[in-house]
């Protein structure tokens, strides 16, 4: 588990503990039930569910069992929400509310996961300009494509850990014996970014026809989408 992922897990775990502790504190409070208390229960319960989803998503992010984790979490939250609202654990039992809570508990993990995926893709898109420039410099300095990918992954590890992890995975696949063409194609499929997919296609074609990697990278970097160009302009305006 990388350092950034460990921090995300620690934050998510802290959220779960805080929300659960708050719900328990209200539950053991002997004061008379009120509308405010019920609303507080609802808000804290929703926050607890959200925190659990984020924690499980972080745990399963790089696991082979990520899909079973996701669907298991979905069903657990849906069943837990029904039990919570349809039985007199915290509220007056109401089957209709329980069904509504169960439906929300089933839908919520998908919404949270989509939000996390969108945020991750945005971070990788911002990192692409730096990655391309570093790759051009590395190849022009005499490194082969495989060594350049490793160098770029190491250089981006602190500022852009998501893209760095994807590039490191390319190196792992190459060392495991996969063809470079397949490893590059997998990179484009995993990220889900059009600019990364076009980059990997260009690298595959360059490798196939034996053309200059440095020249192809330099030409390709000038033809990518506006988001990559915007990232490059922001970096150039950066002081120092």
C-alpha positions in Angstrom: 0.0 0.0 0.0 1.5 3.3 -1.1 1.9 6.3 1.3 -0.9 8.3 -0.3 -3.3 5.4 -0.1 -2.3 4.8 3.6 -3.2 8.5 4.4 -6.6 8.1 2.6 -7.3 5.0 4.6 -6.4 6.7 7.8 -8.7 9.6 7.1 -11.6 7.3 6.1 -11.1 5.2 9.2 -11.1 8.3 11.4 -14.4 9.4 9.7 -16.0 6.0 10.5 -14.9 6.2 14.2 -16.1 9.8 14.7 -19.5 9.1 13.1 -20.0 5.8 15.0 -18.9 7.5 18.3 -21.3 10.4 17.7 -24.2 8.1 17.0 -23.4 6.0 20.1 -23.2 9.1 22.3 -26.6 10.3 21.2 -28.0 6.8 21.6 -27.0 6.5 25.3 -28.1 10.0 26.1 -31.1 9.6 28.4 -32.7 12.9 27.3 -36.2 12.8 25.7 -36.3 12.1 22.0 -36.9 15.1 19.8 -37.1 16.0 16.1 -33.6 17.5 16.3 -32.3 14.2 17.7 -33.9 12.2 14.8 -32.5 14.6 12.2 -29.0 14.2 13.9 -29.4 10.5 13.7 -30.1 10.6 10.0 -27.3 12.9 9.2 -24.7 11.0 11.2 -25.9 7.7 9.8 -25.6 9.0 6.2 -22.1 10.3 7.0 -21.2 6.9 8.6 -22.4 5.1 5.5 -20.4 7.4 3.2 -17.2 7.0 5.4 -17.6 3.2 5.3 -17.9 3.2 1.5 -14.8 5.4 1.1 -12.8 3.2 3.5 -13.8 0.0 1.6 -13.1 1.7 -1.7 -9.6 2.6 -0.6 -8.9 -0.9 0.7 -10.0 -2.5 -2.5 -8.5 0.0 -4.9 -5.6 -2.2 -5.9 -7.0 -5.6 -5.0 -7.9 -8.4 -7.3 -11.1 -8.7 -5.3 -12.2 -5.1 -5.7 -15.4 -6.0 -7.5 -16.6 -8.5 -4.9 -15.6 -5.9 -2.2 -17.8 -3.3 -3.9 -20.9 -5.5 -4.4 -20.5 -7.0 -0.9 -20.3 -3.5 0.6 -23.4 -2.5 -1.5 -25.5 -5.3 -0.2 -24.3 -5.0 3.4 -25.2 -1.3 3.5 -28.5 -1.9 1.8 -29.4 -4.6 4.4 -28.0 -2.6 7.3 -30.0 0.5 6.3 -33.3 -1.6 6.1 -32.6 -3.1 9.5 -31.8 0.3 11.0 -35.0 2.0 9.7 -37.4 -0.8 9.8 -36.7 -2.0 13.4 -36.8 0.0 16.7 -33.1 0.2 17.0 -32.9 4.0 16.7 -36.2 5.1 15.3 -39.9 4.2 15.3 -40.0 1.2 13.0 -41.3 2.0 9.5 -41.1 -0.6 6.7 -41.6 2.0 3.9 -38.8 4.2 5.3 -36.7 1.0 5.7 -37.2 0.1 2.0 -36.3 3.7 1.0 -33.1 3.6 3.2 -32.2 0.2 1.7 -32.6 1.6 -1.8 -30.4 4.6 -0.9 -27.9 2.3 0.7 -27.7 0.3 -2.5 -27.3 3.4 -4.8 -24.9 5.4 -2.6 -21.8 3.2 -3.1 -22.0 3.6 -6.8 -22.3 7.4 -6.6 -19.3 7.6 -4.2 -17.2 5.2 -6.4 -18.0 7.2 -9.5 -17.0 10.4 -7.7 -13.7 8.9 -6.6 -13.0 7.6 -10.1 -13.7 11.0 -11.7 -11.4 12.7 -9.2 -8.6 10.2 -9.9 -8.9 10.6 -13.6 -8.7 14.4 -13.3 -5.5 14.1 -11.2 -3.9 11.8 -13.9 -5.0 14.2 -16.7 -3.3 17.1 -14.9 -0.1 15.0 -14.5 0.1 14.0 -18.2 1.9 17.2 -19.3 4.7 16.7 -16.8 4.9 13.0 -17.6 5.3 13.7 -21.3 7.9 16.3 -20.9 9.9 14.1 -18.5 9.6 11.2 -20.9 10.9 13.3 -23.8 13.9 14.5 -21.7 14.6 10.9 -20.5 14.6 9.4 -24.0 16.7 12.2 -25.5 19.2 11.6 -22.7 19.7 8.1 -24.0 17.3 6.0 -22.0 15.3 3.3 -23.6 11.5 3.5 -23.5 11.2 1.0 -20.6 13.8 2.8 -18.6 12.2 6.2 -19.4 8.8 4.9 -18.1 10.5 3.8 -14.8 12.3 7.2 -14.5 9.1 9.2 -15.1 7.2 7.0 -12.6 9.8 7.7 -9.9 9.9 11.4 -10.6 6.0 11.7 -10.4 5.7 9.5 -7.3 5.4 12.5 -4.9 3.4 15.0 -6.9 1.2 12.7 -8.9 1.0 9.3 -7.2 -1.9 8.0 -9.2 -0.2 8.3 -12.6 3.0 7.1 -11.1 1.4 3.9 -9.9 0.0 3.2 -13.3 3.4 3.7 -14.9 5.0 1.4 -12.3 2.4 -1.2 -13.1 3.5 -1.1 -16.8 7.0 -1.9 -15.6 5.8 -4.7 -13.4 3.9 -6.2 -16.4 7.0 -5.9 -18.6 9.1 -7.6 -16.0 6.5 -10.4 -15.7 7.0 -11.2 -19.3 4.1 -9.3 -21.0 4.7 -7.8 -24.4 5.3 -4.1 -24.4 2.4 -3.6 -26.8 0.0 -5.4 -24.4 1.4 -3.5 -21.3 1.0 -0.1 -23.0 -2.5 -1.0 -24.2 -3.5 -2.0 -20.7 -2.3 1.3 -19.4 -4.7 3.1 -21.7 -7.6 0.8 -20.7 -7.0 1.2 -17.0 -6.8 5.0 -16.9 -9.8 5.5 -19.1 -8.3 8.8 -20.5 -8.4 9.5 -24.2 -5.1 11.3 -24.1 -3.3 8.4 -22.4 -4.9 6.0 -24.9 -3.7 8.1 -27.8 -0.2 8.2 -26.2 0.0 4.5 -25.8 -1.2 3.9 -29.4 1.5 6.3 -30.6 4.1 4.4 -28.6 2.9 1.1 -29.9 3.1 2.3 -33.5 6.6 3.8 -32.8 7.8 0.5 -31.4 6.3 -1.4 -34.3 7.8 0.7 -37.1 11.1 1.6 -35.4 10.8 5.3 -35.6 12.4 7.8 -33.2 10.6 7.7 -29.8 11.9 11.1 -28.8 10.7 12.8 -32.0 7.4 11.0 -31.9 6.8 12.0 -28.2 7.7 15.6 -28.9 5.3 15.8 -31.9 2.6 14.0 -30.0 2.9 16.2 -26.9 2.0 19.2 -29.1 -1.1 17.6 -30.5 -2.8 16.5 -27.3 -6.0 17.9 -25.9 -6.5 21.3 -24.3 -6.4 19.9 -20.8 -2.8 18.7 -21.2 -1.8 22.0 -22.8 -3.5 23.9 -19.9 -1.5 21.8 -17.4 1.8 22.7 -19.2 0.9 26.4 -19.3 0.2 26.3 -15.5 3.5 24.7 -14.8 5.4 27.3 -16.9 3.7 30.1 -14.9 4.7 28.5 -11.7 7.3 30.6 -9.8 10.8 29.3 -9.6 
